[in-house]
Amino acid sequence: MTKPAVYLETSVIGYATSRPSRDLIVAGRQQITREWFALRADAYELFVSQLVVTEAMAGDEEAARKRADFLQRIARLGVTEAAGGLANKLVETRAVPPKAAEDALHIAVTAVHGVEYLLTWNCKHIANATMRQAIERVCRGAGYEPPVICTPEELSSDERG
């Protein structure tokens, strides 16, 4: 039996590798994310895209190095022409706002490659209940099954493996 596939959006990488925060919400997300990688990640086949790698390299040099080290062991999915086309449809239909075009590309890469889950802490433009139906409709309309978009906390309650 093959493991279910999970696309790791950049926010998950950030929470997994950043130094502990004093902000309670950020600290909670860091803890949940680190526990997910320690206890649950082995039950899944993990993927990122070059977009995640590029985003992870931005910012503080030491933090970027930690993120790069973390990403070394994770398989890459291509940012294909099909993914670019689906991302454009997500933006054109306003399923994802134009200012969040990169977020649309994360969704599109996941859908085009047939990855079951998109793991993110971006609850503004990706894991957003009010946007989810439109995102799913556009993906299906383009011939792709949309991923289950969720946070590490939500995927932690999965009882597999």
Residue, then its C-alpha position, 0 to 999 in steps of 0.5 A: m500500500t502506498k502512502p498518501a501524498v502531502y504537499l507542504e506549503t511554505s508556511v509549514i516549513g517556516y513553523a517547523t524550523s523557526r525559533p520559538s515564538r513568544d506569540l501564543i498563536v505562533a508558538g502553538r502552531q510551531q508546536i503542532t507542526r513540529e509534533w506533526f513532523a515527529l509523529r505523523a509525517d512518516a505516514y505520508e509521502l512528502f512533497v514541495s515545489q520549487l516555489v516552496v524552495t524559492e519562498a523558503m530562501a527569502g528573509d533572514e539568512e540563518a533562518a533561510r539556511k535552516r529551511a534549506d536544510f529541512l527541505q533537502r530530504i523532501a521530494r520536489l514536484g514540477v511547476t508545470e505549464a498545466a499548473g500555471g494554467l490552473a493557477n491562472k484559472l483560480v485567479e481569473t475566477r477569483a477563487v483565489p484573489p489576484k494578490a495571492a497568485e503564488d498561493a494559487l500556484h501552490i494549490a495548482v501544483t498540488a492538484v495537477h500532480g494528484v497529491e491528496y493533501l495540501l498542508t498549510w498554515n495560510c488560512k487567509h488564501i489557502a485553508n479558507a473555508t469561504m474559498r474552498q468551494a470555489i477552489e474545488r469547483v475550478c480544479r474539477g472544472a479543469g479536470y483535476e481532483p482538488p487536494v484536501i486543504c488542511t493544517p497540520e492540526e487537522l491532518s494529525s487527527d487522521e488515524r492512518g498508520 
